Each structure stands twice: as structure tokens, then as C-alpha cells.
Amino acid sequence: MNWIEQNYSEEYICGIDEVGRGCLFGDVVVAAVIMKRYSYIEGIRDSKKLTEKKRKILFDEIMKNAVAIGLGSASSKEIDKINILNATKLAMKRSIYQLELFRKPDIILIDSVKLDIPEKHISFNHADDLSYNVACASIVAKVSRDRLCYGWDKLYPGYNIVKHKGYGTKGHREAIIKLGSTDLHRKSFKVRV
């Protein structure tokens, strides 16, 4: 694959992506990832285009080979207070802060969200398809949030969070109608069956 990173001369290129923006339940999770320059793991692509099993395998490879990784999140309460877009931006800034504890990036590539940050950055659509580092971030964010969902599923039985991962599936919406919402459900999102 011809990744966009080949167009940049910077050594430490960070990719940022999020997961959980469209959910009715739980945090939005963001990963900021710097991979080794010119060293590509076979099979990397946008996490939505991979099976759960393949994502887990690639997640382990990314964790072993990354120069630095930062994770950030914003809670359902923060989402309700400041809206999903601003909560996503907050989680992105948190992931950058955590990443910079280990390695400051030379440039940051972001999927579709513009940030007000001092670091040099570029936002563009479909970055998770075009950028190797953003695709890696997509996988790290997805697997990290899915792991949260396994824990949430145990805390909130009856909602089947492990299956739908907090998204507004018919079964999830019916469970909310039947059981009511939990403290991790986003109150600002309307539920229709």
C-alpha cells in the first residue's frame, strides 16, 4: 500500500483516530500512535475493515513495534456536557499529552477533526485509509474501547454491551426501553426503537 507518510520528511509522525463517537453508551476513546519510520506491519488498515480476531493480532504487533502510544478518552458525562465533537477533541488532546510523555511528534495526522493545538498537525478525511499511523491508531483505539466494553458488560448485565459495543442497535435500544438507561448511557443522545 502507498501510505501518505511517504510524502512527509518528518521522522516522528503521529496518527490519531477515535472510536465510539456514534455510541449511545460509554466513553469516546482516542489513540495517538507513532510507528517506526519505514517499517510497516503487514495487514494494517482501518479497524472497521478488519475482523475482531485480526484487530487483536495487529494490536499486539503495534504495541510491540510502536515508538510511542497515547490513549485518551472522554466520558459519557463529558459528552453530555460539552457535546460529542468537543468531547472527541478533548480525548484527542489527552491522547497527545500522554503520547508526549514518551515521544514528542514532529507532525500529527488526524482523521477528519481539526484541533486547536500548538503541535504541527494536518486533518483530512479518510485518514484511517490513507495514513499508516492513523490506521494503527484506529486499531489501538478500537481494541482498547472493546476491552472497556467487556468490563462494562459485566457491570451492566442485560444490555449485551459486549455484542453491540454501545452502538444503537435495535437490541440495545430495546434494552434501554426495558431496563432504563445507566449512568454510562449518553443522556444527550435520543433513543428510538
Disulfide bonds with the S-S distance in Angstrom:
none
